[in-house]
């Protein structure tokens, strides 16, 4: 009886149109959990439901660093996914991974999927393209730092919540008032190197590294110990000593402090919007990242953080066709507009921003367009296109150590940044030697 039943199942399966039309599988590895993980899962489900030729399988592989390392290890073992999410500091590493990546512009051309590189916001696209303008990876979750304000905390300390916070000079005055008004956490930050060194440099149009921040050659050297960077870090070191700036960690540990209402001001990614909106039980708003009026009369543009999607080599043509269709879907105006509105990440295409504005989202959620304006108000310069440095994840670790020495009072800003340059340059020389 059992044999006959199995035989019947086999015959039925063989005749099934579902079996005859097996979908081509595309593996997508990413670094998102929580609300962002739910949104990515929703995008994948929407794409899978929109057609029956391909099925995308999404897998969480840890934080950004862990996901990159998982992708590298998988490639060496011949088990690489089709699509790998890599944070922006891994761009140079991926570009130098000969034979490991298939450039997005090639994938899109071969797949025949809808793709217009000129549709992407310049400051976003430039980070992931060659000097000839060819897109190597697809921008996905792109954010930029802004200033978050706890209006209730400001008011409780006797400070006008609408006070001007456009410059660091004005922020310094407000921190003094907040401290005098009894605020225990006047300022906290996330991603200290990204915001207070990498973006600080771009925003004031000074180099973070030579060779156009690494875009024009591997023989680059760090320039993060210049007068603008040192002056800013000196001010922050003084604020830390006086209890006006509270250091909580290298990544986004400060987000929990701000979302719980403990802190008045918070420098963080625009993508903090999703978590802050969901958790904050206080009135908040978002302002542009402050700049030093003593350095410039108006800021340049900030640079992006987040990640892009890299296509891995070693798969079949039909699978790459599915990759192209999925990347085209992710770039579509409605999908991008919804992603932007739900997360605070930038709309990676101009049209997605226009769709959002036309829907009245910015009018209903004041300040949510700050990041877009901050990134697109000026054409990027050689100093504000972004960074393309080898071993930059490790270099960031060095920078974090040196910044911690400033906050604790163990080193002056100049001593710390001189040390960061010396130690970071050694890694850059090693990367250059390995990739010549």
VEXNUVEX-547805 format. One record per residue (C-alpha): residue in three letters; chain; x, y, z. Coordinates in steps of 0.02 Angstrom, whole numbers, plus 32768, in hexadecimal, padded with zeros to 4 digits. Example, Ala and Ser with C-alpha at 12.3 -4.5 7.8 and 13.67 -1.06 7.14 Angstrom:
2
(pt 'ALA','A',(8267,7F1F,8186));
(pt 'SER','A',(82AC,7FCB,8165));
//
This chain:
436
(pt 'UNK','A',(8000,8000,8000));
(pt 'UNK','A',(808D,8075,802F));
(pt 'UNK','A',(80E8,8051,7F8B));
(pt 'UNK','A',(804C,8074,7F24));
(pt 'UNK','A',(802D,8118,7F81));
(pt 'UNK','A',(80E0,8154,7F63));
(pt 'UNK','A',(80D1,8126,7EAC));
(pt 'UNK','A',(8030,8188,7E9B));
(pt 'UNK','A',(8081,8220,7EEB));
(pt 'UNK','A',(8115,8214,7E76));
(pt 'UNK','A',(80A4,820B,7DDD));
(pt 'UNK','A',(803A,829D,7E1A));
(pt 'UNK','A',(80D5,8306,7E3D));
(pt 'UNK','A',(811F,82DF,7D93));
(pt 'UNK','A',(8080,831C,7D3F));
(pt 'UNK','A',(806F,83B7,7DAD));
(pt 'UNK','A',(8082,845C,7D50));
(pt 'UNK','A',(80D9,84A2,7DED));
(pt 'UNK','A',(8163,8420,7DDB));
(pt 'UNK','A',(8172,8444,7D22));
(pt 'UNK','A',(8187,84FD,7D44));
(pt 'UNK','A',(8208,84F9,7DCF));
(pt 'UNK','A',(823A,85A9,7E03));
(pt 'UNK','A',(82EF,85E2,7DF8));
(pt 'UNK','A',(8333,8606,7EA5));
(pt 'UNK','A',(8395,86A3,7ED2));
(pt 'UNK','A',(83EF,86AA,7F7A));
(pt 'UNK','A',(83F6,8756,7FD0));
(pt 'UNK','A',(8461,876A,806E));
(pt 'UNK','A',(8447,8805,80D8));
(pt 'UNK','A',(846D,8852,8183));
(pt 'UNK','A',(83C2,888C,81BD));
(pt 'UNK','A',(835F,8858,8256));
(pt 'UNK','A',(82CC,88A6,82B2));
(pt 'UNK','A',(825F,8920,8254));
(pt 'UNK','A',(82D9,892E,81C2));
(pt 'UNK','A',(82E0,8871,81B4));
(pt 'UNK','A',(8222,886C,81AD));
(pt 'UNK','A',(8220,88EE,8122));
(pt 'UNK','A',(82A2,8890,80BB));
(pt 'UNK','A',(823E,87F0,80D0));
(pt 'UNK','A',(81A4,884E,8093));
(pt 'UNK','A',(8201,888D,7FF8));
(pt 'UNK','A',(8238,87DC,7FCE));
(pt 'UNK','A',(8188,8797,7FE7));
(pt 'UNK','A',(8140,8820,7F78));
(pt 'UNK','A',(81BC,87FA,7EED));
(pt 'UNK','A',(819F,873F,7EF8));
(pt 'UNK','A',(80E3,8759,7EEE));
(pt 'UNK','A',(80F3,87CE,7E59));
(pt 'UNK','A',(8132,8747,7DE2));
(pt 'UNK','A',(8147,868B,7DDA));
(pt 'UNK','A',(81EE,8676,7D81));
(pt 'UNK','A',(8264,869A,7E13));
(pt 'UNK','A',(8263,8688,7ECF));
(pt 'UNK','A',(82D5,86F2,7F3C));
(pt 'UNK','A',(830B,86A3,7FE1));
(pt 'UNK','A',(8345,8722,8063));
(pt 'UNK','A',(83BB,86F1,80F1));
(pt 'UNK','A',(83FC,8758,8183));
(pt 'UNK','A',(84B7,873D,819C));
(pt 'UNK','A',(84DF,87AB,8232));
(pt 'UNK','A',(8514,8861,823D));
(pt 'UNK','A',(8568,88BC,81AD));
(pt 'UNK','A',(8617,887B,81D4));
(pt 'UNK','A',(85D9,87CA,81F0));
(pt 'UNK','A',(8574,87CB,814E));
(pt 'UNK','A',(860B,8805,80E9));
(pt 'UNK','A',(8679,8780,8139));
(pt 'UNK','A',(85F4,86FA,811A));
(pt 'UNK','A',(85EE,872A,8063));
(pt 'UNK','A',(86AC,8722,8051));
(pt 'UNK','A',(86B4,8679,80A7));
(pt 'UNK','A',(8625,8636,803D));
(pt 'UNK','A',(867B,866C,7F9C));
(pt 'UNK','A',(871B,8613,7FCE));
(pt 'UNK','A',(86B5,8576,7FEE));
(pt 'UNK','A',(8657,8587,7F49));
(pt 'UNK','A',(85B2,85A2,7FA5));
(pt 'UNK','A',(8598,865D,7F89));
(pt 'UNK','A',(84EB,86AC,7F7F));
(pt 'UNK','A',(84B1,8707,7EE3));
(pt 'UNK','A',(849C,87AD,7F40));
(pt 'UNK','A',(8501,87E7,7FD6));
(pt 'UNK','A',(84DE,8883,803D));
(pt 'UNK','A',(8581,88DE,8064));
(pt 'UNK','A',(858E,897D,80CC));
(pt 'UNK','A',(85DC,8A13,807A));
(pt 'UNK','A',(8687,8A01,80CC));
(pt 'UNK','A',(8699,8958,8077));
(pt 'UNK','A',(868D,89A5,7FC9));
(pt 'UNK','A',(8749,89A8,7FA6));
(pt 'UNK','A',(875B,88F7,7FE7));
(pt 'UNK','A',(86D3,88B9,7F70));
(pt 'UNK','A',(871B,891A,7EDD));
(pt 'UNK','A',(87C3,88C6,7EFA));
(pt 'UNK','A',(8779,8817,7F0B));
(pt 'UNK','A',(87AE,87DE,7E5D));
(pt 'UNK','A',(873D,8758,7E17));
(pt 'UNK','A',(86C3,8764,7EA9));
(pt 'UNK','A',(8649,87E6,7E6B));
(pt 'UNK','A',(85E2,8802,7DCF));
(pt 'UNK','A',(85C6,88BE,7DB6));
(pt 'UNK','A',(8511,88F4,7DBE));
(pt 'UNK','A',(851A,8950,7D18));
(pt 'UNK','A',(854B,88AC,7CC4));
(pt 'UNK','A',(84C3,884A,7D1E));
(pt 'UNK','A',(843D,88C6,7CEB));
(pt 'UNK','A',(8477,88CF,7C37));
(pt 'UNK','A',(847D,8812,7C24));
(pt 'UNK','A',(83D8,87F3,7C7D));
(pt 'UNK','A',(8378,8874,7C1A));
(pt 'UNK','A',(832A,88B6,7CBA));
(pt 'UNK','A',(82F3,896C,7CC5));
(pt 'UNK','A',(8388,89D4,7CFB));
(pt 'UNK','A',(83B4,8A8C,7CE7));
(pt 'UNK','A',(8452,8ABE,7D46));
(pt 'UNK','A',(8427,8B76,7D2F));
(pt 'UNK','A',(8389,8B5D,7D96));
(pt 'UNK','A',(83EE,8B4A,7E36));
(pt 'UNK','A',(8419,8BDE,7EA6));
(pt 'UNK','A',(84C9,8C18,7E7A));
(pt 'UNK','A',(850F,8C1C,7F2B));
(pt 'UNK','A',(84D0,8B6A,7F45));
(pt 'UNK','A',(8500,8B21,7E9D));
(pt 'UNK','A',(85AE,8B6C,7E9F));
(pt 'UNK','A',(85E1,8B04,7F34));
(pt 'UNK','A',(85C7,8A61,7ED6));
(pt 'UNK','A',(8600,8A8B,7E26));
(pt 'UNK','A',(86A5,8A89,7DC9));
(pt 'UNK','A',(86FA,8B2A,7D92));
(pt 'UNK','A',(86A6,8B09,7CE9));
(pt 'UNK','A',(85FA,8B0B,7D3B));
(pt 'UNK','A',(85D9,8A4F,7D30));
(pt 'UNK','A',(8573,8A10,7DC4));
(pt 'UNK','A',(85CB,8982,7E20));
(pt 'UNK','A',(8549,8960,7EA6));
(pt 'UNK','A',(8496,8997,7EC0));
(pt 'UNK','A',(8478,8A1B,7F47));
(pt 'UNK','A',(83FA,89D1,7FBF));
(pt 'UNK','A',(83F0,8A1B,806D));
(pt 'UNK','A',(8445,8AC4,8063));
(pt 'UNK','A',(843D,8B3C,80F6));
(pt 'UNK','A',(8495,8BD8,812F));
(pt 'UNK','A',(84AD,8C23,81DD));
(pt 'UNK','A',(8435,8CA3,8226));
(pt 'UNK','A',(8414,8CF2,82CF));
(pt 'UNK','A',(8382,8CAA,8332));
(pt 'UNK','A',(8332,8D1A,83B5));
(pt 'UNK','A',(82CF,8CE5,844F));
(pt 'UNK','A',(825D,8D7B,845C));
(pt 'UNK','A',(8217,8D47,8505));
(pt 'UNK','A',(82C5,8D3A,8552));
(pt 'UNK','A',(82F4,8DE5,850C));
(pt 'UNK','A',(8258,8E32,8557));
(pt 'UNK','A',(8273,8DDC,85FF));
(pt 'UNK','A',(8320,8E2A,8609));
(pt 'UNK','A',(82DA,8ED6,85E1));
(pt 'UNK','A',(831B,8EDC,852F));
(pt 'UNK','A',(82AC,8F12,849E));
(pt 'UNK','A',(8293,8E72,8435));
(pt 'UNK','A',(828F,8EDD,8397));
(pt 'UNK','A',(8338,8F2D,83BA));
(pt 'UNK','A',(83B2,8F34,8328));
(pt 'UNK','A',(8425,8E9C,8325));
(pt 'UNK','A',(846B,8EB2,8277));
(pt 'UNK','A',(8520,8ECC,82AD));
(pt 'UNK','A',(8590,8E76,832A));
(pt 'UNK','A',(85AF,8F1F,837A));
(pt 'UNK','A',(84F5,8F2C,83A1));
(pt 'UNK','A',(84EF,8E77,83D9));
(pt 'UNK','A',(857B,8E9C,8454));
(pt 'UNK','A',(8515,8F29,84A0));
(pt 'UNK','A',(847B,8EBA,84AE));
(pt 'UNK','A',(84DF,8E2E,8500));
(pt 'UNK','A',(8515,8EAB,8585));
(pt 'UNK','A',(845E,8EDB,85A1));
(pt 'UNK','A',(8425,8E26,85A7));
(pt 'UNK','A',(84A9,8DF9,8627));
(pt 'UNK','A',(847D,8E91,8691));
(pt 'UNK','A',(83C5,8E60,8684));
(pt 'UNK','A',(83E5,8DB5,86D0));
(pt 'UNK','A',(83F0,8D4A,8634));
(pt 'UNK','A',(8461,8CB4,8658));
(pt 'UNK','A',(847A,8C84,85A2));
(pt 'UNK','A',(8480,8D21,8537));
(pt 'UNK','A',(84CF,8CCB,849E));
(pt 'UNK','A',(84E9,8C17,846A));
(pt 'UNK','A',(8523,8BCF,83C4));
(pt 'UNK','A',(8520,8B33,835B));
(pt 'UNK','A',(85A7,8AFC,82E0));
(pt 'UNK','A',(8629,8B78,831F));
(pt 'UNK','A',(86A9,8B64,8292));
(pt 'UNK','A',(8626,8B6B,8207));
(pt 'UNK','A',(85D3,8C08,824C));
(pt 'UNK','A',(865B,8C69,82A6));
(pt 'UNK','A',(86EC,8C48,8230));
(pt 'UNK','A',(86B6,8C03,8187));
(pt 'UNK','A',(861B,8C70,8173));
(pt 'UNK','A',(8669,8D02,81CF));
(pt 'UNK','A',(86F2,8D05,814B));
(pt 'UNK','A',(867B,8CF9,80B6));
(pt 'UNK','A',(8602,8D78,80FF));
(pt 'UNK','A',(868F,8DF7,810E));
(pt 'UNK','A',(86DC,8DC5,8066));
(pt 'UNK','A',(8783,8D8F,80AE));
(pt 'UNK','A',(87D7,8CEA,8083));
(pt 'UNK','A',(87CA,8C53,80F4));
(pt 'UNK','A',(8850,8BFD,808A));
(pt 'UNK','A',(88BD,8C26,7FF5));
(pt 'UNK','A',(889A,8BEE,7F42));
(pt 'UNK','A',(87E7,8C31,7F49));
(pt 'UNK','A',(87C4,8BCC,7FE5));
(pt 'UNK','A',(8806,8B31,7F90));
(pt 'UNK','A',(879C,8B3C,7EF2));
(pt 'UNK','A',(882F,8B59,7E7D));
(pt 'UNK','A',(88AF,8ADE,7EBE));
(pt 'UNK','A',(88E4,8A61,7F42));
(pt 'UNK','A',(897D,8ACA,7F71));
(pt 'UNK','A',(8914,8B34,7FE4));
(pt 'UNK','A',(893D,8B78,8091));
(pt 'UNK','A',(88CB,8BAF,811E));
(pt 'UNK','A',(88B7,8C6A,8139));
(pt 'UNK','A',(8842,8C60,81CE));
(pt 'UNK','A',(88BD,8CBD,823E));
(pt 'UNK','A',(88A4,8D66,81EA));
(pt 'UNK','A',(8873,8E07,8244));
(pt 'UNK','A',(87B7,8DF9,8224));
(pt 'UNK','A',(87AB,8D48,8267));
(pt 'UNK','A',(881B,8D6C,82FD));
(pt 'UNK','A',(87BA,8E0A,832C));
(pt 'UNK','A',(8714,8DAC,8328));
(pt 'UNK','A',(8754,8D1A,838E));
(pt 'UNK','A',(87A5,8D92,840A));
(pt 'UNK','A',(86FC,8DE4,8426));
(pt 'UNK','A',(86A7,8D3B,843C));
(pt 'UNK','A',(8730,8D05,84B4));
(pt 'UNK','A',(870F,8DA0,851C));
(pt 'UNK','A',(8654,8D7B,8519));
(pt 'UNK','A',(8677,8CC8,8552));
(pt 'UNK','A',(86E2,8D08,85E2));
(pt 'UNK','A',(8656,8D7E,8618));
(pt 'UNK','A',(85CD,8CFA,860D));
(pt 'UNK','A',(857A,8D4D,8578));
(pt 'UNK','A',(85A4,8CBF,8500));
(pt 'UNK','A',(8584,8C0F,8541));
(pt 'UNK','A',(85E1,8B83,84E9));
(pt 'UNK','A',(8582,8ADD,84E2));
(pt 'UNK','A',(85DA,8A73,845D));
(pt 'UNK','A',(8620,8A62,83AF));
(pt 'UNK','A',(8586,8A2D,8351));
(pt 'UNK','A',(84D5,8A62,837A));
(pt 'UNK','A',(84CE,8A41,8434));
(pt 'UNK','A',(849A,8AF7,844C));
(pt 'UNK','A',(83FA,8AD6,83EC));
(pt 'UNK','A',(83AD,8A7D,8482));
(pt 'UNK','A',(83D9,8B11,84F2));
(pt 'UNK','A',(8387,8B8C,847D));
(pt 'UNK','A',(82ED,8B24,8456));
(pt 'UNK','A',(82CD,8B0A,8510));
(pt 'UNK','A',(82CB,8BC7,852A));
(pt 'UNK','A',(836E,8BD0,858D));
(pt 'UNK','A',(83CA,8C47,8517));
(pt 'UNK','A',(839F,8CF0,84CB));
(pt 'UNK','A',(8406,8CEF,842A));
(pt 'UNK','A',(843E,8C5C,83C1));
(pt 'UNK','A',(84AC,8C55,8326));
(pt 'UNK','A',(8478,8BBB,82C6));
(pt 'UNK','A',(8448,8B77,821D));
(pt 'UNK','A',(83AB,8BB5,81C8));
(pt 'UNK','A',(8379,8AFD,81CD));
(pt 'UNK','A',(8360,8B10,8288));
(pt 'UNK','A',(82B2,8B4D,8258));
(pt 'UNK','A',(8265,8A9F,8258));
(pt 'UNK','A',(829B,8A77,830A));
(pt 'UNK','A',(8281,8B24,8352));
(pt 'UNK','A',(81D2,8B32,830A));
(pt 'UNK','A',(81A4,8A86,834D));
(pt 'UNK','A',(81ED,8A99,83FD));
(pt 'UNK','A',(81FA,8B50,8430));
(pt 'UNK','A',(8176,8B88,84AB));
(pt 'UNK','A',(81AA,8C3E,849A));
(pt 'UNK','A',(819B,8CC7,8419));
(pt 'UNK','A',(8230,8CC4,83A3));
(pt 'UNK','A',(826C,8D13,8304));
(pt 'UNK','A',(82FD,8D01,828C));
(pt 'UNK','A',(8375,8D8B,8258));
(pt 'UNK','A',(8406,8D95,81DE));
(pt 'UNK','A',(84B0,8D5F,821E));
(pt 'UNK','A',(8504,8DFA,826A));
(pt 'UNK','A',(859E,8E48,8219));
(pt 'UNK','A',(8627,8EBA,8259));
(pt 'UNK','A',(8604,8F6D,8224));
(pt 'UNK','A',(86BA,8F95,824B));
(pt 'UNK','A',(86EC,8F21,81BC));
(pt 'UNK','A',(8669,8F44,8136));
(pt 'UNK','A',(85D6,8FB9,8119));
(pt 'UNK','A',(856F,8F27,80DA));
(pt 'UNK','A',(858E,8E6B,80DC));
(pt 'UNK','A',(85B3,8DFD,8046));
(pt 'UNK','A',(8556,8D56,804A));
(pt 'UNK','A',(855B,8CC4,80BF));
(pt 'UNK','A',(8587,8C15,8083));
(pt 'UNK','A',(8528,8B74,808D));
(pt 'UNK','A',(8530,8AE1,8100));
(pt 'UNK','A',(84D0,8A40,80F4));
(pt 'UNK','A',(84EE,89BA,8073));
(pt 'UNK','A',(84E1,8986,7FBE));
(pt 'UNK','A',(84BA,88E0,7F6B));
(pt 'UNK','A',(8549,8886,7F14));
(pt 'UNK','A',(852D,87F9,7E98));
(pt 'UNK','A',(85A2,8765,7EAE));
(pt 'UNK','A',(85F5,8707,7E1F));
(pt 'UNK','A',(85E2,864C,7E01));
(pt 'UNK','A',(8528,8637,7DD7));
(pt 'UNK','A',(84C2,8608,7D3F));
(pt 'UNK','A',(8480,8685,7CBD));
(pt 'UNK','A',(83CA,865F,7CE8));
(pt 'UNK','A',(83EF,8685,7DA0));
(pt 'UNK','A',(843D,872C,7D72));
(pt 'UNK','A',(839F,8755,7D11));
(pt 'UNK','A',(8341,8740,7DB4));
(pt 'UNK','A',(83C1,87AC,7E0E));
(pt 'UNK','A',(83A8,8836,7D8D));
(pt 'UNK','A',(82EA,882E,7D9E));
(pt 'UNK','A',(82F4,8837,7E5C));
(pt 'UNK','A',(836D,88CB,7E5B));
(pt 'UNK','A',(82FD,8925,7DDF));
(pt 'UNK','A',(8268,8905,7E51));
(pt 'UNK','A',(82C6,894C,7EE9));
(pt 'UNK','A',(82EE,89EA,7E86));
(pt 'UNK','A',(823D,8A09,7E4B));
(pt 'UNK','A',(81F1,8AAF,7E84));
(pt 'UNK','A',(8165,8A69,7EEF));
(pt 'UNK','A',(81D3,89E8,7F47));
(pt 'UNK','A',(825A,8A6A,7F68));
(pt 'UNK','A',(81DD,8AED,7FA3));
(pt 'UNK','A',(8191,8A72,8020));
(pt 'UNK','A',(8240,8A3F,805C));
(pt 'UNK','A',(8271,8AF6,8074));
(pt 'UNK','A',(81D0,8B21,80D1));
(pt 'UNK','A',(81D6,8A89,8143));
(pt 'UNK','A',(828E,8A90,8170));
(pt 'UNK','A',(82D7,8B3E,815D));
(pt 'UNK','A',(8355,8AFC,80DF));
(pt 'UNK','A',(836C,8B6A,8047));
(pt 'UNK','A',(8305,8B4A,7FAA));
(pt 'UNK','A',(838F,8B0D,7F37));
(pt 'UNK','A',(8339,8B52,7E9C));
(pt 'UNK','A',(82FD,8C01,7E78));
(pt 'UNK','A',(8251,8BC0,7E45));
(pt 'UNK','A',(8237,8B67,7EEB));
(pt 'UNK','A',(8254,8C0C,7F45));
(pt 'UNK','A',(81D8,8C62,7ED2));
(pt 'UNK','A',(8156,8BDB,7EF2));
(pt 'UNK','A',(816D,8BF2,7FAD));
(pt 'UNK','A',(815C,8CAF,7FA3));
(pt 'UNK','A',(80C2,8CA3,7F32));
(pt 'UNK','A',(8070,8C2E,7FAF));
(pt 'UNK','A',(807F,8CB6,8035));
(pt 'UNK','A',(80F2,8C4E,80A3));
(pt 'UNK','A',(816C,8CDC,80C6));
(pt 'UNK','A',(80DF,8D53,80F2));
(pt 'UNK','A',(8095,8CD4,816B));
(pt 'UNK','A',(813F,8CA5,81B5));
(pt 'UNK','A',(81A5,8D46,81C1));
(pt 'UNK','A',(8261,8D2D,81BA));
(pt 'UNK','A',(825E,8C87,815F));
(pt 'UNK','A',(829F,8CDF,80C3));
(pt 'UNK','A',(8336,8D29,811F));
(pt 'UNK','A',(83A8,8C99,80EC));
(pt 'UNK','A',(8375,8CA6,8035));
(pt 'UNK','A',(8393,8D62,8031));
(pt 'UNK','A',(8438,8D4F,808D));
(pt 'UNK','A',(8477,8CD1,800D));
(pt 'UNK','A',(8438,8D24,7F6E));
(pt 'UNK','A',(8448,8DE0,7F8D));
(pt 'UNK','A',(84F6,8DE6,7F42));
(pt 'UNK','A',(8555,8D84,7EBF));
(pt 'UNK','A',(85D3,8D15,7F1A));
(pt 'UNK','A',(868A,8D45,7F16));
(pt 'UNK','A',(8723,8CD5,7F1A));
(pt 'UNK','A',(871C,8CE6,7FD7));
(pt 'UNK','A',(8662,8CC0,7FE8));
(pt 'UNK','A',(8640,8C2F,7F71));
(pt 'UNK','A',(8665,8BB1,7FF9));
(pt 'UNK','A',(86F6,8B42,802B));
(pt 'UNK','A',(8744,8AAF,7FD1));
(pt 'UNK','A',(87CC,8A6D,8042));
(pt 'UNK','A',(880E,89BE,8053));
(pt 'UNK','A',(8801,8965,80FC));
(pt 'UNK','A',(8790,89F1,8135));
(pt 'UNK','A',(872D,8986,81AF));
(pt 'UNK','A',(87D0,8967,820D));
(pt 'UNK','A',(8804,8A1D,81FB));
(pt 'UNK','A',(875F,8A51,824A));
(pt 'UNK','A',(878B,89E2,82DE));
(pt 'UNK','A',(882F,8A41,82F2));
(pt 'UNK','A',(87D4,8AE8,82E6));
(pt 'UNK','A',(8757,8AB0,836A));
(pt 'UNK','A',(87E5,8A86,83E1));
(pt 'UNK','A',(8835,8B2F,83C7));
(pt 'UNK','A',(878F,8B8D,83DB));
(pt 'UNK','A',(8772,8B32,847F));
(pt 'UNK','A',(881B,8B71,84BA));
(pt 'UNK','A',(87E0,8C23,8497));
(pt 'UNK','A',(873A,8C0D,84F2));
(pt 'UNK','A',(8793,8BC4,858A));
(pt 'UNK','A',(8814,8C50,858C));
(pt 'UNK','A',(88A7,8BDA,8570));
(pt 'UNK','A',(88DC,8C31,84CE));
(pt 'UNK','A',(88C5,8CD9,847B));
(pt 'UNK','A',(8865,8CD9,83D8));
(pt 'UNK','A',(8906,8CFB,8378));
(pt 'UNK','A',(8963,8C6C,83CB));
(pt 'UNK','A',(88D4,8BF4,83AD));
(pt 'UNK','A',(88BC,8C20,82F6));
(pt 'UNK','A',(8977,8C1D,82D3));
(pt 'UNK','A',(8979,8B6E,831B));
(pt 'UNK','A',(88DE,8B3B,82B6));
(pt 'UNK','A',(8934,8B78,8218));
(pt 'UNK','A',(89D4,8B19,823B));
(pt 'UNK','A',(897B,8A77,8266));
(pt 'UNK','A',(88FA,8A87,81DB));
(pt 'UNK','A',(897B,8AAF,8156));
(pt 'UNK','A',(89D6,8A0D,8181));
(pt 'UNK','A',(8938,89AC,8157));
(pt 'UNK','A',(8921,8A0F,80B6));
(pt 'UNK','A',(89D3,89E3,807F));
(pt 'UNK','A',(89B2,892B,80A3));
(pt 'UNK','A',(8910,8932,803E));
(pt 'UNK','A',(8967,898B,7FAF));
(pt 'UNK','A',(89F2,8909,7FAC));
(pt 'UNK','A',(8975,8879,7FAA));
(pt 'UNK','A',(8910,88C3,7F1A));
(pt 'UNK','A',(8992,8903,7EA1));
//
